[in-house]
Amino acid sequence: MTFVRTRLALDRMTEGQVLLVKLRGEEPRQNVPRTATEQGHAVLGQREMPDGSLQVRIRKGGG
């Protein structure tokens, strides 16, 4: 479900824009960056946050 929301946000963006996603839980942490890359987007970075979440920066690709 988390990637569905991420994908909807990416669909509304133009190529080259950057999306900041906050992830909680092990499954989204693994699946969102992997699936974004598979769909032609670039994962620019990941950062552990003090609250235990993971922030992921994704640049929308042309895919």
Biopython code that builds the backbone (N, CA, C, O; Angstrom):
import numpy as np
from Bio.PDB.StructureBuilder import StructureBuilder

atoms = [
    (1, "MET", "N", (0.822, -1.192, 0.000)),
    (1, "MET", "CA", (0.000, 0.000, 0.000)),
    (1, "MET", "C", (0.871, 1.263, 0.000)),
    (1, "MET", "O", (0.520, 2.260, -0.631)),
    (2, "THR", "N", (1.987, 1.218, 0.698)),
    (2, "THR", "CA", (2.848, 2.398, 0.768)),
    (2, "THR", "C", (3.367, 2.773, -0.617)),
    (2, "THR", "O", (3.421, 3.955, -0.956)),
    (3, "PHE", "N", (3.753, 1.770, -1.429)),
    (3, "PHE", "CA", (4.257, 2.122, -2.749)),
    (3, "PHE", "C", (3.151, 2.646, -3.636)),
    (3, "PHE", "O", (3.416, 3.466, -4.515)),
    (4, "VAL", "N", (1.922, 2.206, -3.439)),
    (4, "VAL", "CA", (0.802, 2.733, -4.229)),
    (4, "VAL", "C", (0.701, 4.239, -4.014)),
    (4, "VAL", "O", (0.543, 4.993, -4.974)),
    (5, "ARG", "N", (0.791, 4.676, -2.782)),
    (5, "ARG", "CA", (0.740, 6.116, -2.477)),
    (5, "ARG", "C", (1.943, 6.843, -3.072)),
    (5, "ARG", "O", (1.817, 7.946, -3.603)),
    (6, "THR", "N", (3.102, 6.214, -2.976)),
    (6, "THR", "CA", (4.321, 6.799, -3.551)),
    (6, "THR", "C", (4.181, 6.926, -5.060)),
    (6, "THR", "O", (4.523, 7.958, -5.636)),
    (7, "ARG", "N", (3.680, 5.879, -5.696)),
    (7, "ARG", "CA", (3.514, 5.905, -7.150)),
    (7, "ARG", "C", (2.520, 6.974, -7.579)),
    (7, "ARG", "O", (2.749, 7.664, -8.572)),
    (8, "LEU", "N", (1.430, 7.123, -6.855)),
    (8, "LEU", "CA", (0.451, 8.170, -7.184)),
    (8, "LEU", "C", (1.084, 9.551, -7.099)),
    (8, "LEU", "O", (0.828, 10.412, -7.940)),
    (9, "ALA", "N", (1.912, 9.756, -6.080)),
    (9, "ALA", "CA", (2.605, 11.042, -5.943)),
    (9, "ALA", "C", (3.574, 11.246, -7.105)),
    (9, "ALA", "O", (3.638, 12.340, -7.667)),
    (10, "LEU", "N", (4.323, 10.217, -7.470)),
    (10, "LEU", "CA", (5.270, 10.320, -8.586)),
    (10, "LEU", "C", (4.540, 10.577, -9.902)),
    (10, "LEU", "O", (5.034, 11.320, -10.750)),
    (11, "ASP", "N", (3.376, 9.971, -10.075)),
    (11, "ASP", "CA", (2.600, 10.162, -11.306)),
    (11, "ASP", "C", (2.178, 11.620, -11.492)),
    (11, "ASP", "O", (2.038, 12.081, -12.626)),
    (12, "ARG", "N", (1.977, 12.341, -10.408)),
    (12, "ARG", "CA", (1.555, 13.748, -10.478)),
    (12, "ARG", "C", (2.725, 14.705, -10.704)),
    (12, "ARG", "O", (2.531, 15.897, -10.943)),
    (13, "MET", "N", (3.935, 14.167, -10.626)),
    (13, "MET", "CA", (5.128, 15.007, -10.741)),
    (13, "MET", "C", (5.657, 14.998, -12.172)),
    (13, "MET", "O", (5.304, 14.138, -12.979)),
    (14, "THR", "N", (6.512, 15.977, -12.465)),
    (14, "THR", "CA", (7.180, 15.992, -13.764)),
    (14, "THR", "C", (8.546, 15.349, -13.625)),
    (14, "THR", "O", (9.115, 15.305, -12.535)),
    (15, "GLU", "N", (9.064, 14.854, -14.727)),
    (15, "GLU", "CA", (10.356, 14.187, -14.721)),
    (15, "GLU", "C", (11.422, 15.101, -14.121)),
    (15, "GLU", "O", (11.499, 16.283, -14.458)),
    (16, "GLY", "N", (12.241, 14.548, -13.233)),
    (16, "GLY", "CA", (13.323, 15.300, -12.604)),
    (16, "GLY", "C", (12.978, 15.852, -11.229)),
    (16, "GLY", "O", (13.878, 16.194, -10.462)),
    (17, "GLN", "N", (11.690, 15.944, -10.902)),
    (17, "GLN", "CA", (11.311, 16.421, -9.574)),
    (17, "GLN", "C", (11.669, 15.365, -8.532)),
    (17, "GLN", "O", (11.781, 14.180, -8.846)),
    (18, "VAL", "N", (11.847, 15.812, -7.283)),
    (18, "VAL", "CA", (12.261, 14.916, -6.204)),
    (18, "VAL", "C", (11.140, 14.800, -5.173)),
    (18, "VAL", "O", (10.546, 15.792, -4.750)),
    (19, "LEU", "N", (10.878, 13.568, -4.792)),
    (19, "LEU", "CA", (9.854, 13.250, -3.793)),
    (19, "LEU", "C", (10.548, 12.766, -2.527)),
    (19, "LEU", "O", (11.454, 11.935, -2.596)),
    (20, "LEU", "N", (10.138, 13.271, -1.387)),
    (20, "LEU", "CA", (10.640, 12.823, -0.095)),
    (20, "LEU", "C", (9.567, 11.953, 0.543)),
    (20, "LEU", "O", (8.450, 12.410, 0.785)),
    (21, "VAL", "N", (9.911, 10.694, 0.814)),
    (21, "VAL", "CA", (8.956, 9.730, 1.364)),
    (21, "VAL", "C", (9.437, 9.303, 2.742)),
    (21, "VAL", "O", (10.619, 9.018, 2.933)),
    (22, "LYS", "N", (8.522, 9.259, 3.696)),
    (22, "LYS", "CA", (8.828, 8.796, 5.047)),
    (22, "LYS", "C", (8.231, 7.404, 5.207)),
    (22, "LYS", "O", (7.022, 7.219, 5.071)),
    (23, "LEU", "N", (9.090, 6.426, 5.498)),
    (23, "LEU", "CA", (8.655, 5.034, 5.568)),
    (23, "LEU", "C", (8.773, 4.495, 6.984)),
    (23, "LEU", "O", (9.722, 4.795, 7.708)),
    (24, "ARG", "N", (7.788, 3.694, 7.358)),
    (24, "ARG", "CA", (7.805, 3.010, 8.650)),
    (24, "ARG", "C", (7.548, 1.530, 8.378)),
    (24, "ARG", "O", (6.711, 1.187, 7.544)),
    (25, "GLY", "N", (8.249, 0.673, 9.065)),
    (25, "GLY", "CA", (8.059, -0.766, 8.908)),
    (25, "GLY", "C", (9.068, -1.352, 7.940)),
    (25, "GLY", "O", (9.544, -0.679, 7.026)),
    (26, "GLU", "N", (9.378, -2.598, 8.157)),
    (26, "GLU", "CA", (10.427, -3.254, 7.369)),
    (26, "GLU", "C", (10.039, -3.460, 5.909)),
    (26, "GLU", "O", (10.861, -3.237, 5.020)),
    (27, "GLU", "N", (8.818, -3.876, 5.647)),
    (27, "GLU", "CA", (8.410, -4.147, 4.267)),
    (27, "GLU", "C", (8.489, -2.907, 3.380)),
    (27, "GLU", "O", (9.090, -2.984, 2.309)),
    (28, "PRO", "N", (7.916, -1.769, 3.770)),
    (28, "PRO", "CA", (8.056, -0.574, 2.923)),
    (28, "PRO", "C", (9.506, -0.132, 2.750)),
    (28, "PRO", "O", (9.889, 0.335, 1.678)),
    (29, "ARG", "N", (10.313, -0.278, 3.801)),
    (29, "ARG", "CA", (11.728, 0.105, 3.719)),
    (29, "ARG", "C", (12.447, -0.662, 2.619)),
    (29, "ARG", "O", (13.329, -0.120, 1.952)),
    (30, "GLN", "N", (12.075, -1.909, 2.430)),
    (30, "GLN", "CA", (12.706, -2.732, 1.399)),
    (30, "GLN", "C", (12.056, -2.535, 0.038)),
    (30, "GLN", "O", (12.743, -2.430, -0.977)),
    (31, "ASN", "N", (10.729, -2.485, 0.022)),
    (31, "ASN", "CA", (10.004, -2.511, -1.247)),
    (31, "ASN", "C", (9.933, -1.184, -1.986)),
    (31, "ASN", "O", (10.037, -1.161, -3.212)),
    (32, "VAL", "N", (9.760, -0.092, -1.276)),
    (32, "VAL", "CA", (9.585, 1.193, -1.957)),
    (32, "VAL", "C", (10.828, 1.593, -2.759)),
    (32, "VAL", "O", (10.695, 1.905, -3.943)),
    (33, "PRO", "N", (12.026, 1.598, -2.172)),
    (33, "PRO", "CA", (13.202, 1.959, -2.978)),
    (33, "PRO", "C", (13.445, 0.995, -4.144)),
    (33, "PRO", "O", (13.799, 1.425, -5.242)),
    (34, "ARG", "N", (13.256, -0.299, -3.906)),
    (34, "ARG", "CA", (13.474, -1.297, -4.958)),
    (34, "ARG", "C", (12.487, -1.108, -6.103)),
    (34, "ARG", "O", (12.880, -1.104, -7.270)),
    (35, "THR", "N", (11.216, -0.952, -5.776)),
    (35, "THR", "CA", (10.191, -0.810, -6.804)),
    (35, "THR", "C", (10.352, 0.506, -7.554)),
    (35, "THR", "O", (10.153, 0.548, -8.768)),
    (36, "ALA", "N", (10.705, 1.565, -6.865)),
    (36, "ALA", "CA", (10.927, 2.851, -7.540)),
    (36, "ALA", "C", (12.045, 2.721, -8.571)),
    (36, "ALA", "O", (11.923, 3.219, -9.690)),
    (37, "THR", "N", (13.117, 2.060, -8.200)),
    (37, "THR", "CA", (14.239, 1.853, -9.113)),
    (37, "THR", "C", (13.809, 0.993, -10.306)),
    (37, "THR", "O", (14.153, 1.293, -11.449)),
    (38, "GLU", "N", (13.069, -0.058, -10.035)),
    (38, "GLU", "CA", (12.587, -0.934, -11.108)),
    (38, "GLU", "C", (11.704, -0.181, -12.099)),
    (38, "GLU", "O", (11.657, -0.536, -13.276)),
    (39, "GLN", "N", (11.012, 0.844, -11.638)),
    (39, "GLN", "CA", (10.108, 1.598, -12.505)),
    (39, "GLN", "C", (10.786, 2.793, -13.166)),
    (39, "GLN", "O", (10.118, 3.620, -13.785)),
    (40, "GLY", "N", (12.103, 2.888, -13.039)),
    (40, "GLY", "CA", (12.845, 3.909, -13.764)),
    (40, "GLY", "C", (13.124, 5.191, -13.012)),
    (40, "GLY", "O", (13.576, 6.171, -13.604)),
    (41, "HIS", "N", (12.862, 5.199, -11.718)),
    (41, "HIS", "CA", (13.145, 6.371, -10.897)),
    (41, "HIS", "C", (14.500, 6.182, -10.208)),
    (41, "HIS", "O", (15.021, 5.069, -10.152)),
    (42, "ALA", "N", (15.057, 7.259, -9.693)),
    (42, "ALA", "CA", (16.369, 7.187, -9.036)),
    (42, "ALA", "C", (16.212, 7.432, -7.541)),
    (42, "ALA", "O", (15.628, 8.433, -7.127)),
    (43, "VAL", "N", (16.730, 6.524, -6.743)),
    (43, "VAL", "CA", (16.766, 6.723, -5.289)),
    (43, "VAL", "C", (18.026, 7.530, -4.999)),
    (43, "VAL", "O", (19.142, 7.034, -5.154)),
    (44, "LEU", "N", (17.836, 8.771, -4.577)),
    (44, "LEU", "CA", (18.953, 9.690, -4.355)),
    (44, "LEU", "C", (19.608, 9.509, -2.997)),
    (44, "LEU", "O", (20.789, 9.813, -2.831)),
    (45, "GLY", "N", (18.856, 9.020, -2.035)),
    (45, "GLY", "CA", (19.420, 8.843, -0.713)),
    (45, "GLY", "C", (18.392, 8.317, 0.262)),
    (45, "GLY", "O", (17.185, 8.414, 0.040)),
    (46, "GLN", "N", (18.897, 7.757, 1.349)),
    (46, "GLN", "CA", (18.061, 7.238, 2.424)),
    (46, "GLN", "C", (18.669, 7.684, 3.740)),
    (46, "GLN", "O", (19.888, 7.679, 3.908)),
    (47, "ARG", "N", (17.803, 8.071, 4.678)),
    (47, "ARG", "CA", (18.309, 8.565, 5.958)),
    (47, "ARG", "C", (17.434, 8.056, 7.099)),
    (47, "ARG", "O", (16.214, 8.222, 7.093)),
    (48, "GLU", "N", (18.082, 7.437, 8.067)),
    (48, "GLU", "CA", (17.386, 6.999, 9.280)),
    (48, "GLU", "C", (17.032, 8.224, 10.113)),
    (48, "GLU", "O", (17.858, 9.116, 10.303)),
    (49, "MET", "N", (15.814, 8.260, 10.599)),
    (49, "MET", "CA", (15.352, 9.381, 11.402)),
    (49, "MET", "C", (15.288, 8.976, 12.881)),
    (49, "MET", "O", (15.171, 7.791, 13.193)),
    (50, "PRO", "N", (15.363, 9.953, 13.785)),
    (50, "PRO", "CA", (15.337, 9.654, 15.224)),
    (50, "PRO", "C", (14.077, 8.908, 15.672)),
    (50, "PRO", "O", (14.113, 8.173, 16.659)),
    (51, "ASP", "N", (12.975, 9.091, 14.960)),
    (51, "ASP", "CA", (11.730, 8.417, 15.346)),
    (51, "ASP", "C", (11.649, 6.983, 14.825)),
    (51, "ASP", "O", (10.629, 6.320, 15.008)),
    (52, "GLY", "N", (12.712, 6.497, 14.178)),
    (52, "GLY", "CA", (12.732, 5.130, 13.682)),
    (52, "GLY", "C", (12.268, 4.976, 12.244)),
    (52, "GLY", "O", (12.318, 3.879, 11.689)),
    (53, "SER", "N", (11.818, 6.063, 11.639)),
    (53, "SER", "CA", (11.384, 5.990, 10.252)),
    (53, "SER", "C", (12.593, 6.145, 9.319)),
    (53, "SER", "O", (13.698, 6.470, 9.755)),
    (54, "LEU", "N", (12.357, 5.908, 8.051)),
    (54, "LEU", "CA", (13.390, 6.060, 7.030)),
    (54, "LEU", "C", (12.901, 7.084, 6.023)),
    (54, "LEU", "O", (11.807, 6.939, 5.477)),
    (55, "GLN", "N", (13.691, 8.113, 5.768)),
    (55, "GLN", "CA", (13.371, 9.082, 4.721)),
    (55, "GLN", "C", (14.100, 8.662, 3.445)),
    (55, "GLN", "O", (15.299, 8.383, 3.460)),
    (56, "VAL", "N", (13.354, 8.622, 2.347)),
    (56, "VAL", "CA", (13.915, 8.245, 1.063)),
    (56, "VAL", "C", (13.628, 9.360, 0.067)),
    (56, "VAL", "O", (12.492, 9.813, -0.069)),
    (57, "ARG", "N", (14.676, 9.795, -0.627)),
    (57, "ARG", "CA", (14.530, 10.806, -1.677)),
    (57, "ARG", "C", (14.542, 10.103, -3.018)),
    (57, "ARG", "O", (15.485, 9.384, -3.349)),
    (58, "ILE", "N", (13.464, 10.322, -3.802)),
    (58, "ILE", "CA", (13.312, 9.667, -5.097)),
    (58, "ILE", "C", (13.146, 10.732, -6.168)),
    (58, "ILE", "O", (12.283, 11.604, -6.058)),
    (59, "ARG", "N", (13.986, 10.658, -7.220)),
    (59, "ARG", "CA", (13.856, 11.571, -8.355)),
    (59, "ARG", "C", (13.067, 10.852, -9.443)),
    (59, "ARG", "O", (13.401, 9.738, -9.847)),
    (60, "LYS", "N", (12.019, 11.514, -9.904)),
    (60, "LYS", "CA", (11.169, 10.902, -10.921)),
    (60, "LYS", "C", (11.934, 10.772, -12.233)),
    (60, "LYS", "O", (12.543, 11.723, -12.724)),
    (61, "GLY", "N", (11.883, 9.572, -12.776)),
    (61, "GLY", "CA", (12.504, 9.309, -14.059)),
    (61, "GLY", "C", (11.478, 9.333, -15.168)),
    (61, "GLY", "O", (10.307, 9.641, -14.944)),
    (62, "GLY", "N", (11.924, 9.008, -16.357)),
    (62, "GLY", "CA", (11.031, 9.017, -17.510)),
    (62, "GLY", "C", (10.233, 7.739, -17.674)),
    (62, "GLY", "O", (9.361, 7.655, -18.539)),
    (63, "GLY", "N", (10.528, 6.731, -16.839)),
    (63, "GLY", "CA", (9.886, 5.428, -16.963)),
    (63, "GLY", "C", (8.518, 5.439, -16.456)),
    (63, "GLY", "O", (7.839, 4.412, -16.490)),
]
sb = StructureBuilder()
sb.init_structure("model")
sb.init_model(0)
sb.init_chain("A")
sb.init_seg("    ")
for serial, (resi, resn, name, xyz) in enumerate(atoms, 1):
    if name == "N":
        sb.init_residue(resn, " ", resi, " ")
    sb.init_atom(name, np.array(xyz, "f"), 0.0, 1.0, " ", f" {name:<3s}", serial, name[0])
structure = sb.get_structure()
